[in-house]
Amino acid sequence: MFESSYFFYAVGLFLSIFASVWSLAWWLSGKFNQVNALIYNQIEKLNTSFMQKLDYHEKHDDTRFTDMSNRFASVRDDIWDIRVRNAAFDGTVKPLKAVT
């Protein structure tokens, strides 16, 4: 009788340890899933934020660089106009030298 009670104690102890380890593993698995979902959620939010900022800067940089290109083209046109005006002024004001 004494030996059978030890057997039941050992089985009970084994089942309680097994149940405790299993319940803790199940609880930790849920926690890991929550942390994993949180990480992926934050990464998705960060990715969305970066893409919005990248799109914003691409649009505004394109318009800004287009404006700069237009300004440079305008400056080139202005320089060309000044050269033509100076050439015309030089041609009408300065006397032509006689070729001898």
C-alpha positions as CSV (number, residue, x, y, z in Angstrom):
1,M,0.0,0.0,0.0
2,F,2.8,2.3,0.8
3,E,4.5,1.8,-2.6
4,S,1.3,2.4,-4.6
5,S,0.8,5.8,-2.8
6,Y,4.3,6.8,-3.9
7,F,3.3,5.9,-7.5
8,F,0.2,8.1,-7.3
9,Y,2.2,10.9,-5.8
10,A,4.8,10.6,-8.6
11,V,2.1,10.5,-11.3
12,G,0.3,13.5,-9.7
13,L,3.6,15.4,-9.5
14,F,4.5,14.6,-13.1
15,L,1.0,15.6,-14.3
16,S,1.1,18.9,-12.4
17,I,4.6,19.7,-13.7
18,F,3.5,18.8,-17.2
19,A,0.3,20.9,-17.0
20,S,2.3,23.8,-15.5
21,V,4.9,23.7,-18.3
22,W,2.3,23.3,-21.0
23,S,0.2,26.2,-19.7
24,L,3.3,28.5,-19.4
25,A,4.4,27.4,-22.9
26,W,0.9,28.2,-24.3
27,W,0.8,31.5,-22.5
28,L,4.3,32.5,-23.8
29,S,3.3,31.4,-27.3
30,G,0.4,33.9,-27.1
31,K,2.8,36.6,-25.9
32,F,5.3,35.9,-28.7
33,N,2.5,36.0,-31.2
34,Q,1.3,39.4,-29.8
35,V,4.9,40.8,-29.9
36,N,5.3,39.4,-33.4
37,A,2.1,41.0,-34.6
38,L,3.0,44.3,-32.9
39,I,6.4,44.3,-34.6
40,Y,4.9,43.6,-38.1
41,N,2.2,46.3,-37.5
42,Q,4.8,48.9,-36.5
43,I,7.0,48.0,-39.5
44,E,4.0,48.3,-41.8
45,K,3.2,51.8,-40.3
46,L,6.8,52.8,-40.7
47,N,6.9,51.6,-44.3
48,T,3.7,53.5,-45.1
49,S,5.1,56.7,-43.5
50,F,8.4,56.4,-45.5
51,M,6.5,55.8,-48.7
52,Q,4.3,58.8,-48.2
53,K,7.3,61.0,-47.4
54,L,9.2,59.6,-50.4
55,D,6.3,60.3,-52.7
56,Y,5.9,63.8,-51.3
57,H,9.6,64.6,-51.8
58,E,9.7,63.1,-55.2
59,K,6.8,65.3,-56.3
60,H,8.2,68.5,-54.8
61,D,11.8,67.8,-55.9
62,D,10.6,67.3,-59.4
63,T,8.8,70.6,-59.5
64,R,11.6,72.4,-57.7
65,F,14.2,71.0,-60.1
66,T,12.0,71.8,-63.1
67,D,11.7,75.4,-61.8
68,M,15.5,75.5,-61.5
69,S,15.9,74.1,-65.0
70,N,13.4,76.7,-66.3
71,R,15.4,79.4,-64.4
72,F,18.7,78.3,-66.0
73,A,17.0,78.2,-69.4
74,S,15.7,81.7,-68.7
75,V,19.2,82.9,-67.7
76,R,20.7,81.4,-70.9
77,D,18.0,83.1,-73.0
78,D,18.7,86.4,-71.2
79,I,22.4,86.0,-71.8
80,W,21.8,85.2,-75.5
81,D,19.5,88.3,-75.8
82,I,22.2,90.5,-74.2
83,R,24.8,89.1,-76.6
84,V,22.6,89.7,-79.6
85,R,21.7,93.2,-78.4
86,N,25.4,94.0,-77.9
87,A,26.3,92.6,-81.3
88,A,23.6,94.7,-82.9
89,F,24.7,97.8,-80.9
90,D,28.3,97.3,-81.8
91,G,27.4,96.8,-85.5
92,T,25.4,100.0,-85.7
93,V,27.4,102.3,-83.5
94,K,31.0,101.5,-84.2
95,P,32.3,102.5,-87.6
96,L,33.4,99.8,-89.8
97,K,37.0,99.8,-90.7
98,A,37.9,99.9,-94.3
99,V,39.5,96.9,-95.6
100,T,42.7,97.9,-97.3
